Amino acid sequence: MKLHLHLGAHKTATTHFQNVLEANRHLYHDGITYVAMEEFRNNMRRTKNGIDFGSSGPYLNKIKALSQTLVISEENLSGETKDIYKELFLYSSMEDRLNDFKRFTQDFEKVEIWFSVRSMDGFLPSIYCEALRHFPYKSFNEVYGMNYSQIWLPVIQSICRAFPNSKVNVISHENYTSVLPEVIKQIFGENENWNYLDDVRPRAAMNHYACKLMGLGVGCLPTKFSSGLTQVISNMLDKNNIGYKFAPFNKKEVDGFLRIYEKDLKAIELIEQVVVY
Amino acid sequence: MDTIKVSVVIPVYNTQEYLKQCLDSVLSQTLESLEVIVVNDCTPDGSAVIIDEYAAKDKRVICVNHDVNKGLPASRNSGVLIAQGKYVIHLDSDDFWVDVGMLEILYRTAEVDGCDILRFNGSDYTNGKLTQPILKAENIVNGTFEGNEQFWEYRSVFLYFFRKCFLDEFALTFFPEISLGEDAIFLSSALSRAKKISSLPHVFYAYRVDNQSLMRKPWSVTNYIEEEKAARIVSANIQNFKAAYIKYWAFRLNHYWSTRLMHRAFRDLTPDEIRSHLNYVSEVSSEMDVKALRDSQCLNEIGHNVLIFLLEKDVSSLESYLNKLANDSNNDISANFPRRLYYAIKWRARCLPLLALKKLKFVGGRIRKKIGLRRALAGFLMEEKRFMNMENNSEYNFTLSREGKSQGVTAMLRVKNEEKNIVACLESIIEVFDEIAVIDNGSTDSTVELVVDFKNNHPLGQRVSLYSYPFSVARCGADHQATSADSLHSLAYYYNWCVSKCRYSTICKWDADMLLSSKGKNRERFKRYILGIVRSRRMFTGSFSIQTVYIDKLGDFFVSQDEINQEVRFFPNHPAIFFVKAEWWEKLQVMFPVSNRRLAAPVVYEIKDVEQDEFSHWSSDTFVGERKVREFRNYMHVKKSMHLKDAENFVRINRL
């Protein structure tokens, strides 16, 4: 039994990847099953202390028995978008979550992890905008404070600690489109005739002015209203071609992030169980 | 047969009433590998029956019978003579031990320290209660008699634990001819010869003060002369140890002999006997090192007067002076009203509810904080502080200044030959601090190369700055004491130089053997704590708990449960806050009141690897103070692989 576990990260084309898997379901070989993300998410119950294996157990046992190779893609196993509001480091709680999830994966003879990473100049604004869609408004400065220089190395290290015997595949988001066929081949054995949904557009980031202007008192509105209003204002500005995609960093800062990201990937590549795409 | 770890020697004479309690306290010890040598000094009461009963019940009890009553010193010698244990301890048969784990602790500590003598504490026992500790609580590892005269404070042999081979090496026995002060003679001889003496603060011994021992019965003139002879032997034994010698004689002249013993003598002896005793004392007083005593300034008025009378051999004046002192002490309380009043007021003041004082202090602090004067005061006090070294090396003169500091935290990391730890340390903290200033102090291994490599290759490597301080720095302890504070070689100067290299508004003193926990929750907690300090408008120092973790010879990690140290490590980068020379090492001097923020959760680990010399920055083997002593003992515990048997204190962990 083998498990391919795609853990995110958020805002690294995870939805696109899941859509591709879903759209090409008819091309799978026998003995391989992709568990639809929505279905998986709906059947997993969480408590304060982790996964509720009591109520999720029957479902997990059921999918385990589906075939020899199982593919699961669920970024919320690593953390949630709202974590960015309360955590100072990327995916701080990931290791605990994965250690919890290991109760499910221990029955598999082989577990292979897939994880995408992205330069912080793009990742931080994207995940911030995603958090704005669902949670009450907070300014970008408030969320990140003095902690901009985040890196992926510790995140990958924590995955490696949680799955010390597994191969960890790290995909650089910037190469996503070009390496996707190779990734599909690695997981499904072949990629002939696969439709990579090249025409599907990713969800756009919030409007820059919406993010900035919302600070004027919207934060005190009730959660649903506050997040909904941000989205509405952003859409309205976009429709009228006012402003641009949320971009909190200047060129110098972006260059700094890119330099760090380059080194970050090199450092990740040095970890024995990691392969970088 | 297993080696016997401890031999307990109990001389018995007329203590039938207390003997059972005494023997029970020994046989109930958790350390089972022991022998109990009970010496029956021809006791006329029913003690012999009790001894036989215990010997029949427990094989570890060995009975030695004297045909005639030989006295306490000879009884102790008889016991030690047949002792086979690695260590020897004496216990008086009317006293007992209060802790069943006592021998276990003493044995373990003595093994860890490798000391010849280990002293512990006891307490007076009266009316079924422990009343007051005999000694001040103290904790010393591997001290020597020279410079640690506190070992000499209470001269009773039952508070000492001896390595048997040490006693054999110097053939240390009790003087059988002298039954008064035999402890002091023995101890003066033992302490002056011991290479390593340690102490523990634990109260283990119950000293019964309400029975009729020889010390509490009336003495004959022979007893007084015998006591004086014992004092002379003690004096000869310790005369090369000036501090102990002076302390001993000052104590006798100021108090013990001149008031306490002579007070008794005027009650017990006839005038002729007193005169003969005083004649004897004045005859032998010329043996004293009078100059050393006078120079020491340790003599009080009584001691000084007595010494003059003795040297002048003016026995009649001495007698009348001592007689007056004895009478004064009888009438003292009613005669000296102002003194009584003074003590009464002092006592009352002590009894003021501490809670109220604390509350007052707390409220005062709150008010001061509200007014917010501290930062203004700091600014007013100092704009910049200039440091100039006594060696006149202008390149290493520097200035601590308030200007040009960005908001953030610099980790100040002083390193010397840390190739084993440095990379793990940097990796664990690089995300948390805005800058890591690594100051190398002449490493001869690959520490510097590793730091450079880290700086170039780690994604956040640009946060690391590397500096070199090329002067040898005094090690803690004696070296440090002998080095001037403004020398390039002084610890304080070195630390201040390191501070001058830090670019951010707050500094965290970090060590290369410290690791921040890798657990996400702990890292979050620590970062939040840092942000709390840095972002506040007020100035704070910050202290956090550091859990010591030992790596044993097999490379396994062990957490030492009793070793979590809370220490001030964060401080503002401000010229009014700098390091100064303290007694054993450097200390942080803050020129204005600053509140401290504390992080109680132990999220930082200090790694101690037994394969490395963790005490190389110390210039002596003697350690004083609770924390350092505990550190040393735990370290040696693991080094000698004794931690595997101590599951209570050392808990194995898989990762930090």
HADDOCK unambig.tbl for C-alpha pairs under 7 A between the chains (distance, minus, plus):
assign (segid A and resid 87 and name CA) (segid B and resid 524 and name CA) 6.88 0.50 0.50
assign (segid A and resid 88 and name CA) (segid B and resid 524 and name CA) 6.14 0.50 0.50
assign (segid A and resid 92 and name CA) (segid B and resid 520 and name CA) 4.45 0.50 0.50
assign (segid A and resid 92 and name CA) (segid B and resid 521 and name CA) 6.64 0.50 0.50
assign (segid A and resid 93 and name CA) (segid B and resid 520 and name CA) 5.69 0.50 0.50
assign (segid A and resid 93 and name CA) (segid B and resid 521 and name CA) 6.82 0.50 0.50
assign (segid A and resid 260 and name CA) (segid B and resid 459 and name CA) 4.87 0.50 0.50
assign (segid A and resid 260 and name CA) (segid B and resid 460 and name CA) 6.55 0.50 0.50
assign (segid A and resid 261 and name CA) (segid B and resid 459 and name CA) 6.85 0.50 0.50
assign (segid A and resid 263 and name CA) (segid B and resid 457 and name CA) 6.42 0.50 0.50
assign (segid A and resid 263 and name CA) (segid B and resid 458 and name CA) 6.40 0.50 0.50
assign (segid A and resid 263 and name CA) (segid B and resid 459 and name CA) 4.69 0.50 0.50
assign (segid A and resid 264 and name CA) (segid B and resid 458 and name CA) 7.00 0.50 0.50
assign (segid A and resid 264 and name CA) (segid B and resid 459 and name CA) 4.73 0.50 0.50
assign (segid A and resid 267 and name CA) (segid B and resid 458 and name CA) 6.58 0.50 0.50
